[in-house]
Amino acid sequence: MNSFQALRRTIQGPAQAHKRAVTFGITTATRPFSSHITTHLLNSPQSPSNQNIEAKKTMDYQDWTKERLLERVKELEAQLKTQSQPLQQPTPVLQAPAAATPTITTEEGEPPKKKQKKKSTGIDPSRYSTRLIALKLSYLGKNYGGFEHSGYSNVPSIEEELWKALVKGCLITPADPSKIDFAPFEYSKCGRTDRGVSAFGQVISIRVRSNRPPSKSEQPAEEDVVMEGTPEQNNTPQLPGKKQQQNPQKEWEDIVDEINYPKVLNRLLPPDIKVLAWAPTLPEGFSARFSCYERQYRYFFTNPSMAPTLLAPGEKSGWLDIAAMKKAAKYFEGLHDFRNFCKVDGGKQITSFQRRIFECDIEEVEGQDLGVVNFWGGEKKGKVYYFHVRGSAFLWHQIRHMVAIVFNVGQGLERPEVVRELLDVERNGRKPGYIMAEEVPLVLWDCVFPKRPEIVTGEGERKVLSRGEDERAFMHDPGFKGEIKFEDDGVDWVWLGEDQPGNLMGSNGLVDQLWEYWHERKMDELLSGLLLQQVATRADLTRKLGKEEPAPKKNGKENLQRVYKGGNMTRSSGVYVPVMKKELMPTPVEINHKWAQSKGFKDSEDMANTKNWRSVIKANKAADKAAAAGGEKSV
């Protein structure tokens, strides 16, 4: 199998299995193979246009959609196949003269003209007005590489699917639809959920096409022509030098006359990505990222967290101590340094890890239980809970680190006070090397944009914050011990169904679409639950017909502890090592220094003192790339 066949199998195999997610590795597949193909063409003596190919060699594929990347690989394959064939002189073939074919002509004696297909040219954006709107999105992130688009991911992102729907619905008109670039459309996003993480209240703002008649400054320069014999000409006197006045139009209605953005997008988006609402009017200076005061996350889990088993001596069960977990969660509330509860990225050069948590708790999901799965007997009832956290902003993987420690407390492997110890960065400045929780049960639940941020001081005094530069200063004030509440939503959302109930509850409405998606998975849950119940209750374990196996051991010691980290699986840790005794990781300062040195700087301080250091890194990278390309050409 040659390299091209392998690449095509890598790209087309998953695409046939799942039409929505065209999965192929851009870093490990597309770039190397595209570079190999282009280099071969440049070195080919039969190449007719080396300059054109050299230009294509410098293409940046990072922002391309998966479909456009696939087309590009096919183009390069076709070029290579054509130029790799040896040139052959055509052999003349003697043929008998063909019989005369009767020619069909029109009455004027000319052959009829063939009808040409009209080419779709899209819409002319100059003929439409635009408006800045906000969209509230929901999505299940299990099948996606995160919300933010990245050219290095081997699975599609939420932004990529959103981009394709916006372009296909002609709501935005980019110069190059194959390149994902939201910059020209005043785009902003509230949260950047990671791979596998879902959202039920994600918010973006973007400038899109509108049905509102364009203003005079937006209209194209055209003269209105009144045809002869029309009522307008016969009934209205035409004044010299004056333009013919048109009949007055009805007053514009912002909801009735506007494009139904959620309805248009939901028809084009995959079934696990939906638009729930849109906001026609936004506060002045609105930004989905910087105007958000509060982000709410929920991490869902079951109790028991794992299948109850016959325990080895000293092993902790999967039943979680909810009271202990609540106590541990409360230690997170307030303003703290969370460097021991996040993953540090040297590329971001973060130096402040203080974040304020408004509320943190463990809540039961009302009306949800484990259904038919109840094979352990006794008084214990299986239930569904969630780790609830409200905060102004969060660090990378912060919540998954917080949840992991709380799960250890719930299993009885750690004391609730371990949270307080990890938050004390004066005594514990290095993060222990523990494993964070799985990503799939985590949901960005809501994003809050309040009209009047309100605080309740420690003395019980209620204070409405004024709009100004220092209105968020209290969030970073260590002396503030009061309660923070956000009253009134500052965004007037129009929820799908409020315009027309049928869009929500009608046939093929949003509820009807999501019902099909949910019902399929509910049947999977029901059947798998019944199977588990049947398997777990059929055998009579008191018979003991075989020889009992000894407890599992590791390094001569018993107690192979299973540790719950969220999601569907548990980790066998052997003999459990307490968090505070685990190997310590480098400090954030050391991580930042190491990253800066890899980019040619002395350390992170030297890089911070360099003006526009990000631009300097990009320029150096481009220079290295050009030098490498020049070396290949000379060879």
N, C-alpha and C positions, 0 to 999 in steps of 0.2 A: 504494500500500500504506500503510495507516494505521499508527500507532505500535503498536497492539495486535497486528496481524498480524505486524509485524516482531518484536515480543517473543516471540510464540508460536513463530515460525519459529526464533528464536535458542534457545529452550528445548527445543522438541520435536524439532527436526532431529537434533541429536546424541543425544538420548535414544533415537530409533528406530534410529540406527546403532549405538549401544552402550548396551544396556539398563542396564548397571551404572553408567556414568559419565554422569549427567545434567549436561551441561556448559552453563552459562550464566553470564554475568558479573553477579555480584550488585552490584558497585560501579557498573558502567557500564550495567546494564540494569534489574535488579529494583528498586533503590531509586528511581531517577529515574522510571520508569514508574509504580510504585506511588504515589509522591508525586503525580504528575501526575493519576492517576485519582482519588485521594482528594480533591485540591484541587478538581477539577471537580465532584465530588459535593457538596462543601461549598458551592460557589457556585451549585448548581442550585436554582432556585426550587421545584422539585417534590420536593426532598429531605424525607422524612417524619421523619428522625431525625438531625438535625445533631449532636446531642450524642454519639450512638453512633459516628458517623463520625469526629468529632473525636478520640474516644478511640483509634480504630484508627489514626489518623494518626500517633500517637506511638509506635506499635509499633517495637520494635527487632528487625530481621530478621537481625542478624549471627549469632546462634546457631541459626537455624532450619536444618532439613535442606533439601536441594534439593527433595524431594517436597512438603514443606509449603509452600515458597515458590511452587511451581507451582500448588498448590491455591489459595493466597491470590490470585495473579494472576487465576485463573479467577473467583474470587468477585467481585473488583473489576470485572472485565470484565462479568459478569452484572449487577451493580448499575448500571453505567454504561449498558448496553444497555437495561435496563428503564426507567430514569429519563429517557433521551434520547428515548423514544417519546412523541409528543403524546397527550394524553388525549382520548379519543373517547367520545361518548355512545352507548350501545348502542341499536341500532335494533330495535324490536319486530318479531318475525316470527310471523305467524299460522300455526299448524300444526294439522293434524287430530289429534283425540285419539288417543293411542296405544292399541293393543289391549291388553286386560287380560292381564297376564302371570301365569300360575299360580304361586302361592307354595308352596314346599315347606316343610312343617312336620314337627316331630317328633311322637311319640305324645302328648306333653303339650300339643300345639297351639302350641308356640313354634318360631320359625324356628331352624335349626341355627346355632350360633356358628362364626364363621370361626376357623381355627387361626392364631394369631399366632406369628411367628418369634421365637425366643428371641434376645435381644440378648446379645452377648458382652461380659461385664463384666470379663474378665481374671481375675487371681488376687487374693486378699485377702492383702496382705503381712503383715498382723498374725497370720496363721495359720502363718507359716513363720519359721524361724530364719535368720540370716545368718552369714556367715563371711568373714574377710579372706583372700584367696588371691593368689598370684602366677601370672601366665601368661607363658609364653615364646612369642613370636610370630615368624613369618617372613612376609615379603612382598616382592614385586617392585614397586618404586616408580615404574616408568616411566610408568604411567598415572594417578598420583596427585599431588596438590598438596602432598605432604609428610605427615609423620605427624600433626602437630598440626592440629586443626580451625581454620579461619579463615573467617569469613564473607565475606571479600573475594576468595577464590580462585574461579576459574572451573572448577575440576575438583574432584572429591571428595577428601577426605583419608582416611588410614587410620583415624583416630579416628572419623570419621563412619560408615564402614562397620562398625567395631567397635561403635559405639553402637547402630546399627540391629539388629545381630545380638543384642546383649545384651538389648535391649528386646523384640524378637520372640521370643526364647527365654525370656522372663519371668525372666531372671536378675537384672535390676534393674527397679524399678517407679517411674520418675520421675513427678512430678506432671503434667508436660507432655512427653510423648514426642517431640513435634516440636521441642523446644528441647534442644540438646546442652549438657548441664551435668553434668559428672562430680563436681562438688564434694560433693554429699551422700553419695557412696559411697566416701570415703577413698581416692580415686584418686591414683596417682602413676605416672610413667613414667621410664624410665632415660635414653632418648635422644630428642631431637627431630630426626629426620632431615629434611632439606630436600626440596624437590620433586624427584622423579625418583630419589632415593636409596633403595636397598633395605636390608633387614635380615634376617639369618638368626638373630639372637639377641636381638631386642628383648625387654624385660621390662617388664611393668606389674603393679601391685598394685591390687586393687579389692575392695570388699565386695559379695558376691553372695548370692542365695538359696541355701539349703542344704536337703538332705533330713533333716538331723539334727533329731530331735524338739526342739521349743522347750522351754526351761526354764520353770519355773513363773512366773518373772517376765515371760517373753515370751508366755505363753499368754493368749488372750482370756478375759475373765471369764465363764465359762459353767459351769453345773452339769452334771455327768455324770448322766444319767437311766438307770436300769436298768429295762427293760421287764418287766412281770409275766409269769411263766411261763417265763422264760429260765433256763438252768442257773445263771447267776450268782446269781439271786435265790433259787432253790430250794436250792442247795447251800451258799450262804454266808450265815451269820446276819447280819442287818442290825442293827447296834447303834444305839441312840438317839443322835441328834446326830452320828453319824459318817457320812462319805461312803463310798459303796460302793467297795471296793478293786478295781482291775482286775488281770487276770492279768499277771504280770511279763513284760516284753518282752525279747527277746534283746539281748545286748550290741551296741552300735553299732560297726560296722567302718568305719573312715575312708575306705577306698578302695572296698570292695565296695558299701556302702550309699549312697555319696554320688553326686550327679549327675556324670556324665562330662562335665565342662566342655569339654574339647577336642572331643569328639565332637559335642556339641550345637552349639557355635559353628561348627565346620567345615562343618556342613550348611547354615548360614545365611550364611556369609561367601563372597565372590567366590573364584574359583579361584586367584587370585594372592595371597591372604591366608590363612594357615593358623595354627592354634594347635598347637604341637609338644608342649608339656608344661604341667603345672600343679603348684603346690606347696601341699599341704594344710596344712602347718605352717611358720610363718615365725618367725624370731628376734624377740625382743621389740623393739618400736620399729622394725620393718622399714619401709623406704621404698625403692621401686624407684629413686628418684633419689639420695637421700643415703646409702644403704647400699652403693652400688656403688663399689668401689675401682678398677676397671679397665674401660676400654672399648677394644675391639679393632676396628679398621677394616681393610678390604682394598680396594685399588683395582686392578681387573683391566685388563690391556692385552696386546696381541699384539706380537711382534717378528718381522717388520717391523711398524711401527706404521701404515704407509700403503702403498699399492700402489707397488712399485718402478717407476720411470719413467726415461726418458732424461733425464739431468740436464743442466741448463744450467750454464755455467761458474761455479764457485764455490758451487753449490747443494749443501746437505747432503741425504743420502738419508734414507729412512724406517727404516733399520736402526739400532737403538739400541745404544749401548755400555753393556751391563749392568754391567760392572765400574766404570765411571765413575759410574753411577747408584747403585750400592751405596756408593761412597765418599761421595757427596753425602748419601745418606740417613743415614749414621752421624753426620754433624754435628748432626742434630736431637736426638740422644739427650741426656738430662740436663735440667736446669732452665734454661729460656731465656725471654726476652721475645719473644713471637710477634706483636708489633704489625705487623710487615711481612709476616706470613703469614696475614692474616685480613681480613675486612670489618668495619669499625667501624660500629655502629648507635648513633646518638646517643640513641635512645629508651631504651637500656639503661644509659647513663651508666657504662660500664665504665672503671675507672681502672687496674686491674692486669691486665697481659697475660702474666704469668708462668705457664707451664704446664710440667709435667714429662712428658717422653717416656721411658717405660721401655725401649722397643725400637723400632728402625726399620730396615727392610731391604728388599731386593728378593728375592723368592722365585719359583722356577719352580713352576707348577702341574703336579704329577705326573700322568701319564696323559693329558694334554691337548696337542693340537697343532692345526695349522691344517687337518687333514684332507686333502681332495683338492686344496686350494689350494697348489700348489708349482710355479709356472710360471717361476721365476727361475733354476732350475738351480744347478749348483755344489754346494759342500759346505755352504752355509748351510741350516739347517733352521728353518722357522717354528715358534715355540713360544708358549706363553701364560705370562705372569708376573703377579705382583701386588705392589703396594707395600704392605708390612705395617707397621702402626704400633700400638703399645700405649701408652696413657696414662691418667692419672686423669680428665682432662676436657679438652675442646677448645673453642676459640673458634669464632665463626661463620665457616663456610667455610674453616676453618684447613687441613684436610687437602687440599682441592682446590687451595689456594694452594701447599702444600708439593709436591704432585704436579706442578703446572705447572712449577715451577723444576727439579725432577728430570728431567722430560721434556726441557727445554731442554738440560740437561747431557748426557742420553743422545743427543741429536741432534748434539752437538758445538758447539752454539751458545753454551754457557756452560761455565766451568770448575767443577768440584765445589766449589771454595772460595767460590763466590758465595753458597752457603748460609751459610757462616760470616760473610761480610760483612753479609748482611741481618739476621743475628741480633745483630750488634753495633749496638744502638740508640743507644749513646753517640755513635758516629760517623755513623750513618745513622738518624736519628730520624724521617724521613719515608718512607713506603712508595712505591716506584716504581710507576707505573701500568701494571702488566702484567696480562695476562688469566689468570684461574684456569682450571683444568681442567674438563671437562664433568662432569655429575653422575651420569649413568646407570651407569657402571662401579663406582661407590662402594657399598660394602656395610658396614653395621654388623654385624660378624661375631659378636661375643659381648659379653656384659656379665658381669663377675665379681663375686661376692659371697662373699668368703673367710671361713672360720671363724677362721683364724689368719694374719693378714698377717705375712710374714716378710721380713727384709732381710738382705743379706749385705754387711757393711761392706767398705771398701777394703782392710782388713787380712785379709779372709777370715773374720771372725767372723760367725757366724749368730746372729740375734737375732729372737725372736718378739715382735711388738708387743702390748702390753697393750690391753685395751679401755678407752678413756678419751677425754677431750676432746682430748688432744694426740696421739692415735694416728696422725694424718695429718700431723703437723708436719714429718716428714722429707721429705715430698713437696715442700715449699716451702723447704727448707733448702739454700741454695746450696753449703754446705760438704760435703753428702753426695755421695760419689762412688761408692758401692757399687751392688750389684745388688738389685733388688726382685723378690721372688717371692711369689705368693699360693698357699698350699697349702690343699687341702680346700675344697670348695664349701660355703658356709654355708647354701645352700638345698637341701633334699631334693626334687629334681624327680621327678615321676612322668611319665615319657615315654609318649606315646600308643603303645599296644601292650604295655606292661608290665602293664597291667590285664587286657587281653584281646588276644592276638596278632592276632585277626581285625580289630581296629580299625585296625591298621597295615597288615598284609599280606593281609587277606582281600579278597573281592570288594567293590568300592566302599569299600575302606579308603583311608587317606590316601595310601599309595604308589600305589594304583590311580588315584586322582584326579589326583595330580601326574604320573603317567606319561602320561596323556592330554594334559595341558597341555604337558609336555616334548616328547612325541613329535610333536605338531603343529609345534612350533618347530624340532625337529631335522630334519624333512623340509624345512622352509623353508631351513635352513642347508645341507643336503645339495644341494638343487637349485640354490640360488644359487651354491654353491661350484663345482658342475660347470659351470654356465653361465660363471662367471668363468674357469675353467680352459680351457674350449673357446675362448672369445673370445681369451684371451691367447696361445694356442699355435697357432692356425690359420694366421696370416699368417707369411710368410717376410720378415723385416725386412731381409735382406741384398739383396733385389732392388732397392729404392730406385727405383721406377718414376716417381715424381714429383719435383718440385723440393723440395729440403730447405728447411724454413722456418727463418728466423733465430731465435736465442734470444730469448725475451720480454724486454721492457725496460719500465722505469718511470722517468719523469723522465730519460730518456736513459741510464739505467744498466741493465746486465744484472743477473742474480741475483734473480729473483722467488722468494724463499725460502718454502717451505711449512713451517709450524710445527705440530707435533702437540700437541693439547691434550686427548687422551683421546677416548673416544666413537668416532663413526663418521666424522667429518669432520676435515679439516685447514684451517688458516687461512693464506691467502696474505698475508704481511706486507710484501711488497715487499722493500726492502733491510732486512735484520734490524738492529734497534737493540738493543744489549746492555741487559740489565735495569738495570744501575747508571747508564745514561745516559738512561733514560726519564724522562718528566715526573713530578715528585714530587707526591704527594697531600697534602691537609691532615693535620696531626697529629691524634691522637685527642682532645687537649685542644681544638683548634679545632673539631672536629666536635661535641664535647659542648657547647661554648659556643654554637655556632650553633643547635643543637636547643633548648637551654634558652631562648635568646632568642626563638625562634619560639613558645614557650609562655608568653611574658610575663614571664620572669625576666631579671634583669640579665645573668647568666652561669650556668655550671654550678655554680660555688661557691655562688652565691646560692640556686640551686634545692636543692642538697644541704643547705644550712643551714635550709631550710624544712621544718618537721615535716610528715610525710605528704604530700610534694610530689605524689605520684601522685594522691592523693585530691583535692588542690587543682586539678590539671589536669582531672580528671573533672568536678568541680563547675563550673569555669569553662566547660567544653565544654557541659555541660547548660544552664547559664545562657544561653550564646550561642544554643543551639538553641531554648530557650523564647522568647527575645527575637525571634528570626527568625520563629518560628511566630506570635507575637503581631502582628508587623508584617504578615505575610501575611493574617491574619484581619481586621485593621483596613482593609486595602486592599479 
